[in-house]
């Protein structure tokens, strides 16, 4: 799964990397993004936008937003079929930018957090789906879920799922609402090769979302690179 991630690059740089033409909000770097928080996502086809969205997908039919806390991820194998996700998968896909993400590996009776990022240190483009939900009193809220795939060989000893990370050449096809063929979209949702990622143990301070500083991604002095 993907339940915590990091984004510390500026919105200006994000706009440049993802060729965004619409940018209208502020965002501060975060080293401990957790579900229900509002973060930037990239939407649109030829005219791309960076929009603020709440992490935790809320389907249009939901009576309240609480369901979003249980819908932070969507499996690549079933996202096109599940009633809650299928409409968004066909017409409301997004990119969730991240500098890296955390997963927890079981060590005895405890869990050790591990930070995973691109070996190149470039920004990750995690595949996502989004929806604009309207509350009973008319408030509109953009929400999203991160799509996950089976883990590659690097991540598998830590967790059996990982975010689907898009290659730069696939951004346009993924974001274009006109791309509807499931076989084309499914082909983009593959586990990133292990040699493109790096992983190392970090402090358990990341277990608490309120702990949000660059110290979170510093390697443990006694930890081993993976």
C-alpha positions, 0 to 999 in steps of 0.5 A: 500500500501507500499510506505516507509520503514526502513532497518537499519540492516547490510548487514552481518546480512542480509546475515546470516538471509536469508542464502545468499551466494552471497554478492557484494555491499555496503548499508548504513542504511536507516530510510526512504526508498522511491520509486526509491531508490536502496536497497538490495533484496534477490533472488534465490533458493538454492543459494541465493543472496543479490542484489541491486535493484531499487524500482519501477518495470519496465517491460521488454517491457517498453521504459524507467524506468519512469513507475517504479514510478507508479509500486512500489506495486503489489496486491496479488489478481492480481499479477499472472494475470496482464501482467506487473507482471505475468511473474515475479510472476511465475519465479522472486520472491524476498524477500524485507528485512525491519525492519518496514514500514510506513503508514499514517492515516487520522486525520481530514484534515491531515495525521499522519505517523505510524511506523509498525514493528514486535513485535519480532523486527525481520527483516521482509521478505516482498514478492516481484517480480523483473525484470532486465530491459535493457535500449535502450542503453544497461544498465541493471537495477534490479527493484522490487515491494512489494506485498501487501495484504488486511490489518489485524485488526491492520493496517486496521484503518491506511490503507486498504493495507499492505505488504505481510510478509512471515514466515521464513518457507516459504522463500525457497518455495517463492524464488525457481523459480521452485515453479510455482503452483499459489495456493501454492504461493497465500497461502503464501501471507496472511495478517500477524496476528495482534498480530505479529505486533506493531504500533505507531505514529511517527513524520511527518518528515518522510513525506520528504524522505530526512529526514533519521535518527533513529529519524524517528522511535522514538514514538511521546511523545504525540502519542498513541500506536495502 
